[in-house]
Amino acid sequence: MVTQHELSEDPHDFIASHLLRMSERFSADSQFFAAMYLLVHGVVKVLLVWALLRAKLWAYPAAIVFTALASTRCIDTSCPLPSR
């Protein structure tokens, strides 16, 4: 368990206890999907950064599309953005 060590040190840790409570509501399939989604999302970001640093021409439009899709998803799901 990800939060086990943190909760053993401080059983009233706000973030760890909330993560634990939220994770109990997810089925195994939902947890697997979320893990795979985040893993693939991270790999794509790392590859795009690598390609941009190497000045690969295909990476520029790909990064724009990836950023637009991520922004649209964030807006559609009302993700918390810092207010101005």
Backbone torsions as a table, in degrees:
resi	resn	phi	psi	omega
1	MET	NA	135.7	-175.9
2	VAL	-66.3	-38.7	-173.9
3	THR	-91.3	-2.4	-173.7
4	GLN	-58.9	-47.9	-179.0
5	HIS	-62.6	-44.0	-178.1
6	GLU	-64.9	-41.7	-179.6
7	LEU	-71.7	-27.3	176.8
8	SER	-69.8	-31.3	176.8
9	GLU	-77.6	-42.9	-178.2
10	ASP	-140.6	97.3	-176.8
11	PRO	-64.1	-14.0	-179.2
12	HIS	-105.5	18.3	179.2
13	ASP	-60.5	123.3	-173.7
14	PHE	-62.5	-52.4	-175.2
15	ILE	-67.9	-47.3	-177.7
16	ALA	-63.3	-41.8	-179.3
17	SER	-68.4	-36.4	177.3
18	HIS	-69.4	-40.0	176.3
19	LEU	-61.2	-42.7	179.0
20	LEU	-63.2	-45.4	179.6
21	ARG	-64.1	-40.2	179.4
22	MET	-68.3	-38.0	-177.0
23	SER	-70.3	-22.4	178.9
24	GLU	-68.2	-21.6	-178.9
25	ARG	-82.4	-14.1	-177.5
26	PHE	-89.5	138.1	173.9
27	SER	-75.4	168.8	179.3
28	ALA	-61.8	-38.5	178.9
29	ASP	-64.9	-41.0	178.6
30	SER	-65.6	-40.5	178.2
31	GLN	-64.4	-40.7	179.0
32	PHE	-64.4	-44.8	179.1
33	PHE	-60.9	-45.6	-179.7
34	ALA	-62.5	-42.3	179.7
35	ALA	-63.7	-44.7	179.9
36	MET	-66.8	-40.7	178.6
37	TYR	-59.7	-48.9	-178.8
38	LEU	-66.6	-37.0	178.7
39	LEU	-64.3	-48.9	-179.9
40	VAL	-64.2	-41.7	179.1
41	HIS	-59.4	-44.1	179.2
42	GLY	-66.2	-40.9	179.7
43	VAL	-64.3	-42.3	178.9
44	VAL	-62.4	-42.4	179.4
45	LYS	-63.4	-43.4	179.6
46	VAL	-63.2	-43.7	178.7
47	LEU	-63.8	-39.9	178.0
48	LEU	-65.3	-42.6	178.3
49	VAL	-63.4	-44.3	178.0
50	TRP	-58.2	-46.7	-178.1
51	ALA	-66.8	-38.1	177.8
52	LEU	-65.9	-39.7	177.8
53	LEU	-66.2	-28.1	178.7
54	ARG	-89.8	2.2	178.2
55	ALA	59.7	38.8	174.9
56	LYS	-74.3	126.9	-174.3
57	LEU	-63.5	-34.6	-178.8
58	TRP	-67.3	-20.8	-175.5
59	ALA	-73.8	-27.9	-176.8
60	TYR	-65.3	-54.0	177.0
61	PRO	-66.4	-32.6	178.5
62	ALA	-64.3	-40.5	178.7
63	ALA	-66.5	-38.2	177.8
64	ILE	-64.1	-45.6	179.5
65	VAL	-64.4	-44.6	-179.7
66	PHE	-61.4	-43.2	178.9
67	THR	-65.7	-41.1	178.7
68	ALA	-64.0	-43.3	179.2
69	LEU	-65.2	-42.0	178.9
70	ALA	-65.1	-40.1	179.0
71	SER	-66.1	-43.4	178.8
72	THR	-62.1	-43.7	178.5
73	ARG	-62.5	-40.0	179.4
74	CYS	-65.1	-42.3	179.3
75	ILE	-67.5	-42.3	-179.3
76	ASP	-64.9	-32.1	-176.8
77	THR	-98.6	6.2	179.7
78	SER	54.9	47.4	178.7
79	CYS	-68.2	150.4	-177.4
80	PRO	-73.8	118.8	175.5
81	LEU	-109.4	149.0	178.6
82	PRO	-62.9	134.3	179.2
83	SER	-83.8	153.3	-177.9
84	ARG	-88.0	NA	NA
